[in-house]
Amino acid sequence: MPTCGRRTGSPWHCGAFEPHSHGLDTRPSLVSGVRTGTEGPIITAHESLPRRPAHSSPRLAGLTFAVVGAGRLGTSLALALRDAGADLAGYTCRTSAGASRAAELLGIPGFTDTPALVRACSPVVDLYVLSVPDAALEDVAHGLAEALAAVGSPADRRPRTAVMHTSGATSTTVLAACADRGCLTLSFHPLQTFGDPATSPERLAGSTIAVTAGPGDDPEGALRLGERIAWAVGASPFRLSEEHRVLYHAAATMASNYLVTLAHVAEDLLCTSGFSRETALPALLPLMRGAVENLNEQGSVAALTGPLSRGDVATVVAHLSALSRDSPTIGGLYRELGLATLDIVRDRHEIAPETIDQLAHQLASHPPRRRQT
């Protein structure tokens, strides 16, 4: 049976990471337009998010954590937190394949369920990371709260046990049962996509992490804990309000998931044009990388290229005609994206308003032809 993997002699229990202090420099700085006590460079909406300067000493030394749900994201965070000096006490994983992968990467066996994890590790765990599917979060949080109660984990423990979930769209209210047990609660959502957990910690460096305080009597302490962890893994924290959580996640979905959708659609069009399935995506990737590099260097307005940016009505009409003939189901997507792109064209102030009106008319007046079944 697995045993708690935490090292002994941690300074956490001497108060080094008390949520009210977290070893932070309390000089105020501006993070995404909100003054906080978090150390770090100034970030505004008009600046690129900076990467925190590297430090030679571990920044989470003394923090002991456990992961409930060591899938791709959970394992990635576990690796990143350990790299930052924290101790991994244990983890759970719901699939045998995931458990085998986690054991190989993390070097310790996992626990079969949350109660087993809590029974073995609760005396030393300062932070529980819940990285499970959104639909399961509330039940998992209730189960964790019940497991903590079953082992007699004191509600007034100092420093307070913290529980954070990693969902972008799910409210922190799902952690209410843990807050009722006296836990500090928060959400911690990396604005990043994760594939291979072995390489994912490097992706966190330079990423943005949305932090939201959950239920409880110390929201500022929860925010500071999330910010401290974000800085420690090389990321930049952003204080996300609960009110804007779903809109934030929709933006993330469009920028990441739908980018894959666009690549797939373009891949299909190239195949229709004569490319093989094996060569189509490799042909597109340098183009897509170039577009992302332009975004990074110039911003979303100046980075735009292509026929709409030039006011090339004839080419747009030719595109619509070809799509109607050879790929009718994609025509509607092309038109919607084109109409949205015209907002960028207007912001550039380079194309005559009359030409933009012509482009809008063409994009709006070519309804997609339904594929015959």
N, C-alpha and C positions, 0 to 999 in steps of 0.2 A: 504494500500500500504506500502511495507517495507520502512523503513527509514535507513539512514546510521548508522551502528552499532559502529562507532568509539567512543572511550572515548575522552574527551576533555583534554586540557592542555598538549598535547604531546610535549616532548622536541625535536621531529624531526624538527619542524619548527623553532627551535633555532639553527639548524645546526648540531645536534648530529649525524645525519646519512648522512651528505653531502657526496655524492659519492666519493669526492676526499679525504675524511678522514675516514668516517665510524667509528670513534672512535678507529681506529686500532693502534696497536703497529707497527710502521713502521720499526722495526728492521727486516732485511731480514731473511727469512728461505727458505729451499729447499723443494718444493712441487713437487713430481714426476719429479725430475730432473730439475725443473725450479725455479730460484731464484725469489721470490716475496716479496711483503711487508706484506704478511699475517702472522699473528702470529701463532705459533703452532710448533709441533715437526717436525723433519726432516723425510721425507719419501723418500725412494729410491726404485728402481724397485726390490731390493733384500730384502726389509723389508716388514713385514705385515703392512697394513695401520693402524695407531694408532687411538684410540678413544680419542677425546679431553677431557682433564680433566674437571670435572663438576665444575661449579661456582654457587654460591648461588644467585647472582643477575641476573635478566633478561638481556640477551645480545642483545635483539632486542627492548628494551624499546624505544618508540618514533617512531617506524616504523608502519605505517598504510597501510594495503594492502587490495586488493579485488581479488576475484578468478572468472575468467570466465571459467566455466566448472567444477562444483563441483561434479565430479564423484568420483571414488575410490581414484585416485591419488590426485585430487584437494582437496578433503575433508581431506585426510591424511595430505597433506602439510599445509592446513589451521589449523588443530589441532596442528601440530608440531610448526608452527610459533607462534601461540598463547601461547603454552607452553613456548616458548622462550621469551615471553614478548611483542610480537607485537600485534597490534589491528586489528581485522577483521572488515572492514567497510561493506562488503556485498559480495554477490556471485550470480552467475547464474547457472542454471542447465537445461539441455535440455529435460530431461524426468521427468515425474511426480513421478515415484518411486524414482529416484535419488534425486529429490528435497525434498521429504518427509524424506528420510534418512539423507540428509544434514541438514535439519532443526532440526531434532531430535538431531544430534550430535553437531551441531554448535550453537544451541540455538537461532537462529534468522531466520526469513523467508527470502527466496531468492527473487531475482528480475527475471522478466520474460525474459528480454533480456539485451544485453550490453548497448544500449542507455539509458534504464531506470536506470541501475546501475550507469552509468557515470553521468547522470543528478543529481542523489541523492548524490553521494559520491565524485565526482571529486575534489571538493575543498580541501578534506583532504587526498585523497589516494596518497601515495607515490610510491606504487608498485602494478602493475596489473600482476597477475599470469594467464597465458593462458594455461589451461590444457584441451585441446579439441583434438579430433582425428586429426592425422597428415594431412589428406586430407582437413580438415576445417581450418587449422591454418592461412593460408594466408588471406582467406576471413574474418576470425574473427579479425585478426590484422588490416586489412583495415577498418572493421567496428568500431573497437575501436578508430583508428585514426580519423575517421569521426565524431564519437561521441564526442571525445575530442575537435575537431575543432568547433562542433556545440554549445558547452557550453562555448566556448571562453577560453579554458584552455591555458594559455600562453606558447608559445614554450620556453620562457626564464625563466620559473619558477625555483626557487631555494628553496630547493634542487630539482633537476630535477626529474620529474616523470620517473619511470623505468617500463619497460615492459619485462617480461621474459616468455619464453615458456618452457614446460617440456618434449618436445619430444627428444628422443635419436637419431633418424635418420634424422629428418628434419632440413635443414639449417636455420641458423638465418636470412638469407636474406628475409624470409617471414615476418620479422618484419620491413622491410624497410619503410613502410608507417608511422609507429610509430616513427622511427628515424627521418623522415622528419618533424615530429611535434616537434622535439627537445627532444624526450624521450631517455633515456639511454636504450639500448636493450641488451639482453643476453639470452642464454639458460641455463637451470638448470635441469640436468637429473640425478635422483637418480639411481644408479646401484643396484636396489633392486626391488623385486616383491611385489605387494600390493594386499591384499585380503580384510579383514575387516578393514575399515578406523579407527575404534575405537582402534585397536591394532597396526595399522601401524606406528604411530609416534615412538614407541619403536624400530621398524625395522630400522628406519633411523639412530638411534644411532649406530655408528660404521660402517655405510655404506660409500661407496665412491660416490661422486656427481661430475659429469662431468660438467664443467662450460666453456662456450664459449662466447666471446664477440660478439655482433651483430653489425649491421651497426650503424654508428654514429661517432662523433668526439672525443669520450672519451672511447676507448676500455679498457684502464687500469682501469678506474673508474667502468666500467661494471664488469670486472673480480673481482675487489676487493669487490664489492657489493655481487656477487655470492658467493665468498669465505667466506665473513662475515656471510651470511645466512647459509651456509653449516656448519660452525663451531658452529653457534648458536643452530642448531638442533642436534648437537652431531655427525655430519658426517665429513668426510675428503674430501676437494675439490681437484679436478684434473683439470688442465687447458687443455682442449681438443681443438686441432686445428680443424678448419672447414674441412681441407683436409682429416683428418682421422676419421671424424664423422661416416661415414657409416660402415667402417671396425670395429670401436669400437662397434657399435650397433650390428653388426653381431656376434662379440664375446659374447656380452651380451645375444643375442638370443640363441646361442649354449649352454651357461652355464646354462641358466634358462629354456627357453621354451623347448629346446630339451632334457633337463633332464627329464621333464615331459613325453615327447615322449618315451624316453628310459624306463621309469617306466611303461608306458602303454604297450609297447611291451613285456617287461619282465613279466608283469601281465598276458598278453594273453598266453605266453609260459607256465607259471605255471598252468593256467587253463587247457591248453591242457595236462599238466602232471598229472592232477587229482585234483588240488586245486579248491575250489569253488570261485566264483567271490568275495564273501564276505571275504574270508580269504587270497586271493592271495596278494593284496597290503599290508595289515598289516604284512604279512610275509616278504615282501621285504624292508619295511621302515627301520627296524633296521640295515639291511645290508647297505642300502644307507646312513643312518646317520653315520655309522661307516666309510664308505669311505670318506665322507665329513670331519669327524673329523680327519682322517689320512691326508687328504689334508691340513687341517689347521695346523696340528702339524709337518708334514714332507715335504710338497711341492709336486708338481705333479709328480716328478720323483721317489722319494723314496716311495711315498704312493701306487704305483702300486702293486697289488697282482694278483694272478690267474695264469692260465696255461701259458700265454705268458711270464709273468715275470719269470717263472721257466724253460722256454724252453721246455714245455711239448707238443711235436708234436703229440703224440698219442691222447691226450685229445682233442686237436683242431680238428684233423681229425674226431674224434667221434662226436664232436659238429656239424661239417659241415654235416656229414652224417645224423644225427638226424634231423637237420633243413631241409635238402633236402627232407626227408621223411615226416615229420610231420608239418612243417611250412615253406614251400618253399619260400614264399614271404619275409621272414625275413632273409634268407641266405645272400642276397646281402648286407644288412645293417651290419650283423655280420662281413662279410669279409672286408668291408670298414673300420669299426671301428678297426678291428684287424690289418689291414695294418697301420693305423694311430698310433696304440698303439706300433707297432714295433719301431717307432722312439724313444719312451720312453725307450723301452728295450735296444736299442743301447746306449742311454745316460747313462744307469746304468753300462755298462761295466762288466756285470756279466755272460752273456750267450755267448758262443762261436759264432763267426760270421757264421760258417757253420750251426749251429742250427737255427740261425735267418734266414738264407737263406732258410732253409727247411720250416720254418714257413711261410715265405713270399710266397714260391712256392705253398704251400697248400692253403693259403688264396686267392691267385690269380687264382688258377686253378679249383676252384669249382664254376662255374657260377650258379646263382640262377635258379631254375626250376620254370617256370611260373605256377600259379594256374590255373587249368582247370575251364572254365566257361561254 
